[in-house]
Amino acid sequence: MARLDFEGFDELEKFFDEVGKDVEKTDKVALKAGGEIIAEAQRELVNRSGKDQDHIQDNIRVSGPTESSDGEKFVSIGPNKKVAWRAHFLEYGTVNMPAYPFIEKGADVAGDRATEKMAEIYMEAIKE
Protein backbone atom coordinates (compact mmCIF):
# COMPACT_ATOMS: atom_id res chain seq x y z
CA MET A 1 0.00 0.00 0.00
CA ALA A 2 1.29 3.46 -0.91
CA ARG A 3 1.66 6.18 1.67
CA LEU A 4 1.57 9.88 0.86
CA ASP A 5 3.10 12.50 3.14
CA PHE A 6 2.31 16.15 2.54
CA GLU A 7 4.53 18.79 4.02
CA GLY A 8 3.60 22.44 3.93
CA PHE A 9 -0.10 21.77 3.36
CA ASP A 10 -1.07 24.27 6.08
CA GLU A 11 1.01 26.98 4.40
CA LEU A 12 -0.54 26.16 1.04
CA GLU A 13 -4.04 26.36 2.51
CA LYS A 14 -3.20 29.72 4.13
CA PHE A 15 -1.84 31.01 0.80
CA PHE A 16 -5.05 30.10 -1.05
CA ASP A 17 -7.17 31.72 1.68
CA GLU A 18 -5.22 34.97 1.27
CA VAL A 19 -5.48 34.82 -2.53
CA GLY A 20 -9.24 34.32 -2.21
CA LYS A 21 -9.55 37.40 0.00
CA ASP A 22 -7.50 39.43 -2.49
CA VAL A 23 -9.77 38.33 -5.35
CA GLU A 24 -12.88 39.35 -3.41
CA LYS A 25 -11.37 42.76 -2.63
CA THR A 26 -10.37 43.24 -6.27
CA ASP A 27 -13.89 42.29 -7.40
CA LYS A 28 -15.37 44.97 -5.16
CA VAL A 29 -12.94 47.66 -6.32
CA ALA A 30 -13.35 46.78 -10.01
CA LEU A 31 -17.15 46.63 -9.90
CA LYS A 32 -17.40 49.93 -8.06
CA ALA A 33 -14.97 51.64 -10.48
CA GLY A 34 -16.82 50.34 -13.54
CA GLY A 35 -20.13 51.37 -12.02
CA GLU A 36 -18.90 54.91 -11.36
CA ILE A 37 -17.95 55.31 -15.04
CA ILE A 38 -21.45 54.30 -16.14
CA ALA A 39 -23.05 56.50 -13.46
CA GLU A 40 -21.08 59.49 -14.70
CA ALA A 41 -22.31 58.85 -18.26
CA GLN A 42 -25.89 58.72 -16.98
CA ARG A 43 -25.39 62.02 -15.13
CA GLU A 44 -24.13 63.65 -18.33
CA LEU A 45 -27.10 62.38 -20.35
CA VAL A 46 -29.93 63.49 -18.06
CA ASN A 47 -31.07 67.11 -18.17
CA ARG A 48 -31.23 69.29 -15.08
CA SER A 49 -34.40 71.27 -14.47
CA GLY A 50 -34.47 74.85 -13.24
CA LYS A 51 -36.82 73.90 -10.40
CA ASP A 52 -35.78 74.03 -6.76
CA GLN A 53 -35.99 70.28 -6.08
CA ASP A 54 -33.86 67.16 -5.88
CA HIS A 55 -32.36 66.63 -9.32
CA ILE A 56 -31.97 63.21 -10.90
CA GLN A 57 -28.46 64.17 -11.96
CA ASP A 58 -27.38 64.64 -8.33
CA ASN A 59 -28.99 61.41 -7.15
CA ILE A 60 -27.50 58.77 -9.44
CA ARG A 61 -25.70 56.25 -7.25
CA VAL A 62 -23.67 53.06 -7.51
CA SER A 63 -24.60 50.41 -4.96
CA GLY A 64 -22.11 48.29 -3.13
CA PRO A 65 -21.23 45.02 -4.84
CA THR A 66 -23.69 42.19 -4.17
CA GLU A 67 -23.92 38.59 -5.25
CA SER A 68 -26.89 37.01 -7.00
CA SER A 69 -28.29 33.61 -6.06
CA ASP A 70 -26.29 32.01 -8.88
CA GLY A 71 -23.02 33.55 -7.64
CA GLU A 72 -22.75 36.45 -10.08
CA LYS A 73 -21.40 39.69 -8.58
CA PHE A 74 -22.86 43.03 -9.66
CA VAL A 75 -23.56 46.64 -8.70
CA SER A 76 -26.78 48.55 -9.30
CA ILE A 77 -26.43 51.91 -11.02
CA GLY A 78 -29.13 54.54 -11.24
CA PRO A 79 -31.26 57.11 -9.44
CA ASN A 80 -31.90 56.65 -5.73
CA LYS A 81 -35.37 56.33 -4.22
CA LYS A 82 -35.89 60.10 -3.88
CA VAL A 83 -36.04 60.63 -7.63
CA ALA A 84 -36.57 57.13 -9.03
CA TRP A 85 -40.22 57.76 -9.80
CA ARG A 86 -39.34 60.75 -12.01
CA ALA A 87 -36.46 58.90 -13.62
CA HIS A 88 -38.88 56.11 -14.52
CA PHE A 89 -41.00 58.58 -16.53
CA LEU A 90 -37.93 59.83 -18.38
CA GLU A 91 -36.52 56.38 -19.08
CA TYR A 92 -39.75 54.77 -20.30
CA GLY A 93 -41.93 57.74 -21.24
CA THR A 94 -45.65 58.19 -20.60
CA VAL A 95 -48.73 58.31 -22.78
CA ASN A 96 -48.10 62.02 -23.30
CA MET A 97 -44.30 62.05 -23.31
CA PRO A 98 -41.75 60.09 -25.35
CA ALA A 99 -39.07 58.07 -23.59
CA TYR A 100 -35.65 59.56 -22.97
CA PRO A 101 -33.65 56.47 -21.95
CA PHE A 102 -30.64 58.02 -20.22
CA ILE A 103 -30.06 54.98 -17.97
CA GLU A 104 -29.84 52.44 -20.80
CA LYS A 105 -27.98 54.85 -23.07
CA GLY A 106 -25.48 55.62 -20.29
CA ALA A 107 -24.71 51.92 -19.96
CA ASP A 108 -24.37 51.58 -23.74
CA VAL A 109 -22.14 54.64 -24.12
CA ALA A 110 -19.83 53.92 -21.18
CA GLY A 111 -19.96 50.12 -21.06
CA ASP A 112 -16.70 49.62 -22.95
CA ARG A 113 -14.85 52.20 -20.84
CA ALA A 114 -16.16 50.57 -17.67
CA THR A 115 -15.04 47.14 -18.85
CA GLU A 116 -11.59 48.49 -19.74
CA LYS A 117 -11.24 50.09 -16.30
CA MET A 118 -12.26 46.86 -14.59
CA ALA A 119 -9.78 44.86 -16.68
CA GLU A 120 -7.06 47.37 -15.79
CA ILE A 121 -7.79 46.90 -12.07
CA TYR A 122 -7.67 43.11 -12.41
CA MET A 123 -4.38 43.29 -14.34
CA GLU A 124 -2.83 45.47 -11.62
CA ALA A 125 -3.97 42.98 -8.99
CA ILE A 126 -2.45 40.08 -10.93
CA LYS A 127 0.90 41.89 -11.20
CA GLU A 128 1.04 42.32 -7.43
KEKE-3310 file (N, C-alpha, C; in steps of 0.2 Angstrom, whole numbers, plus 5000, padded with zeros to 4 digits):
npx = (5004:5003:5010:5006:5014:5012:5020:5020:5006:4998:5003:5001:4987:4984:4990:4981:4969:4972:4974:4961:4954:4960:4956:4942:4942:4947:4937:4927:4932:4934:4921:4915:4922:4920:4906:4905:4910:4899:4889:4893:4892:4878:4874:4878:4870:4857:4845:4845:4833:4826:4820:4818:4822:4825:4837:4838:4851:4859:4857:4861:4867:4879:4878:4884:4894:4885:4880:4872:4859:4864:4878:4884:4892:4888:4884:4872:4866:4860:4846:4843:4830:4824:4822:4818:4805:4803:4813:4809:4799:4806:4815:4806:4795:4779:4761:4759:4771:4787:4799:4815:4828:4840:4847:4848:4855:4867:4873:4876:4884:4895:4899:4910:4921:4920:4922:4935:4941:4939:4946:4959:4961:4960:4971:4982:4980:4984:4997:5003)
npy = (4994:5011:5026:5043:5058:5074:5089:5105:5108:5116:5129:5130:5130:5142:5151:5150:5154:5168:5173:5171:5181:5192:5192:5194:5207:5214:5211:5219:5232:5234:5232:5243:5254:5252:5254:5267:5274:5272:5277:5291:5294:5292:5303:5314:5313:5315:5328:5344:5351:5368:5369:5371:5358:5341:5334:5323:5321:5323:5313:5300:5285:5272:5256:5246:5231:5216:5199:5188:5175:5165:5166:5177:5192:5209:5227:5239:5253:5269:5281:5286:5282:5294:5301:5291:5288:5299:5298:5286:5289:5297:5288:5278:5284:5292:5291:5303:5308:5306:5293:5295:5288:5288:5280:5267:5271:5277:5266:5259:5269:5270:5258:5250:5258:5256:5242:5241:5248:5240:5229:5234:5236:5223:5217:5225:5220:5206:5208:5211)
npz = (5000:4996:5003:5007:5010:5015:5016:5022:5019:5027:5025:5012:5011:5019:5010:4999:5005:5007:4994:4989:4997:4992:4979:4981:4986:4975:4966:4972:4971:4957:4952:4958:4952:4939:4939:4943:4932:4922:4929:4929:4915:4914:4922:4914:4903:4907:4909:4918:4928:4930:4942:4960:4967:4971:4961:4947:4941:4952:4960:4956:4959:4964:4969:4983:4979:4976:4977:4967:4967:4960:4961:4954:4953:4956:4953:4957:4947:4946:4948:4965:4978:4981:4969:4959:4954:4946:4937:4931:4923:4913:4908:4902:4897:4895:4892:4886:4884:4876:4878:4886:4886:4897:4906:4901:4889:4895:4900:4888:4881:4890:4893:4887:4891:4905:4906:4902:4912:4923:4919:4919:4932:4937:4931:4937:4949:4947:4944:4956)
capx = (5000:5006:5008:5008:5015:5012:5023:5018:5000:4995:5005:4997:4980:4984:4991:4975:4964:4974:4973:4954:4952:4963:4951:4936:4943:4948:4931:4923:4935:4933:4914:4913:4925:4916:4899:4906:4910:4893:4885:4895:4888:4871:4873:4879:4865:4850:4845:4844:4828:4828:4816:4821:4820:4831:4838:4840:4858:4863:4855:4862:4871:4882:4877:4889:4894:4882:4880:4866:4859:4869:4885:4886:4893:4886:4882:4866:4868:4854:4844:4841:4823:4821:4820:4817:4799:4803:4818:4806:4795:4810:4817:4801:4790:4772:4756:4760:4779:4791:4805:4822:4832:4847:4850:4851:4860:4873:4876:4878:4889:4901:4900:4916:4926:4919:4925:4942:4944:4939:4951:4965:4961:4962:4978:4986:4980:4988:5005:5005)
capy = (5000:5017:5031:5049:5062:5081:5094:5112:5109:5121:5135:5131:5132:5149:5155:5151:5159:5175:5174:5172:5187:5197:5192:5197:5214:5216:5211:5225:5238:5234:5233:5250:5258:5252:5257:5275:5277:5271:5282:5297:5294:5294:5310:5318:5312:5317:5336:5346:5356:5374:5369:5370:5351:5336:5333:5316:5321:5323:5307:5294:5281:5265:5252:5241:5225:5211:5193:5185:5168:5160:5168:5182:5198:5215:5233:5243:5260:5273:5286:5283:5282:5301:5303:5286:5289:5304:5295:5281:5293:5299:5282:5274:5289:5291:5292:5310:5310:5300:5290:5298:5282:5290:5275:5262:5274:5278:5260:5258:5273:5270:5251:5248:5261:5253:5236:5242:5250:5234:5224:5237:5235:5216:5216:5227:5215:5200:5209:5212)
capz = (5000:4995:5008:5004:5016:5013:5020:5020:5017:5030:5022:5005:5013:5021:5004:4995:5008:5006:4987:4989:5000:4988:4973:4983:4987:4969:4963:4974:4968:4950:4950:4960:4948:4932:4940:4943:4925:4919:4933:4926:4909:4915:4924:4908:4898:4910:4909:4925:4928:4934:4948:4966:4970:4971:4953:4946:4940:4958:4964:4953:4964:4962:4975:4984:4976:4979:4974:4965:4970:4956:4962:4950:4957:4952:4956:4954:4945:4944:4953:4971:4979:4981:4962:4955:4951:4940:4932:4927:4917:4908:4905:4899:4894:4897:4886:4883:4883:4873:4882:4885:4890:4899:4910:4896:4885:4899:4900:4881:4879:4894:4895:4885:4896:4912:4906:4901:4919:4927:4917:4921:4940:4938:4928:4942:4955:4945:4944:4963)
cpx = (5004:5005:5011:5009:5016:5015:5021:5011:4996:4997:5002:4990:4979:4985:4984:4969:4966:4973:4965:4951:4954:4958:4945:4936:4944:4941:4927:4926:4934:4926:4912:4916:4921:4909:4900:4906:4903:4888:4886:4892:4881:4869:4874:4873:4858:4851:4843:4838:4830:4824:4820:4819:4826:4831:4841:4848:4862:4862:4856:4868:4874:4881:4883:4889:4890:4882:4873:4865:4863:4876:4888:4887:4891:4885:4876:4868:4861:4852:4842:4833:4820:4818:4818:4811:4799:4808:4814:4802:4800:4813:4812:4796:4784:4767:4757:4767:4783:4797:4811:4826:4839:4850:4853:4856:4867:4877:4879:4884:4896:4903:4907:4922:4926:4923:4932:4945:4944:4944:4958:4966:4963:4969:4983:4986:4984:4995:5007:5006)
cpy = (5006:5022:5038:5054:5069:5085:5101:5113:5115:5128:5136:5133:5139:5153:5156:5155:5166:5177:5175:5178:5193:5198:5195:5204:5217:5216:5218:5231:5239:5235:5240:5255:5258:5255:5264:5278:5277:5277:5290:5299:5296:5301:5315:5318:5315:5325:5338:5352:5363:5375:5368:5364:5347:5334:5326:5316:5320:5317:5300:5291:5274:5262:5248:5235:5220:5205:5190:5178:5163:5162:5173:5189:5204:5221:5236:5250:5263:5277:5282:5284:5289:5303:5297:5286:5294:5301:5289:5284:5295:5293:5278:5278:5288:5291:5298:5312:5304:5299:5294:5293:5284:5285:5270:5265:5275:5272:5258:5262:5272:5262:5248:5251:5258:5246:5236:5244:5244:5230:5227:5235:5227:5214:5219:5223:5209:5202:5210:5205)
cpz = (5000:5001:5006:5010:5012:5018:5017:5017:5020:5027:5015:5006:5014:5015:5000:4998:5007:4999:4986:4992:4995:4981:4975:4983:4980:4965:4965:4971:4961:4948:4952:4955:4941:4933:4940:4936:4921:4923:4930:4920:4909:4917:4919:4904:4901:4911:4916:4924:4931:4940:4954:4969:4969:4963:4952:4945:4947:4962:4961:4957:4961:4969:4977:4981:4980:4975:4973:4968:4966:4956:4958:4954:4953:4956:4953:4952:4943:4949:4959:4972:4979:4974:4957:4951:4945:4935:4928:4922:4912:4904:4900:4895:4897:4891:4883:4882:4881:4878:4881:4889:4892:4903:4905:4891:4888:4899:4893:4880:4883:4896:4893:4890:4903:4912:4905:4908:4923:4925:4919:4929:4941:4936:4934:4948:4954:4946:4951:4965)
residu = (MET:ALA:ARG:LEU:ASP:PHE:GLU:GLY:PHE:ASP:GLU:LEU:GLU:LYS:PHE:PHE:ASP:GLU:VAL:GLY:LYS:ASP:VAL:GLU:LYS:THR:ASP:LYS:VAL:ALA:LEU:LYS:ALA:GLY:GLY:GLU:ILE:ILE:ALA:GLU:ALA:GLN:ARG:GLU:LEU:VAL:ASN:ARG:SER:GLY:LYS:ASP:GLN:ASP:HIS:ILE:GLN:ASP:ASN:ILE:ARG:VAL:SER:GLY:PRO:THR:GLU:SER:SER:ASP:GLY:GLU:LYS:PHE:VAL:SER:ILE:GLY:PRO:ASN:LYS:LYS:VAL:ALA:TRP:ARG:ALA:HIS:PHE:LEU:GLU:TYR:GLY:THR:VAL:ASN:MET:PRO:ALA:TYR:PRO:PHE:ILE:GLU:LYS:GLY:ALA:ASP:VAL:ALA:GLY:ASP:ARG:ALA:THR:GLU:LYS:MET:ALA:GLU:ILE:TYR:MET:GLU:ALA:ILE:LYS:GLU)
# end
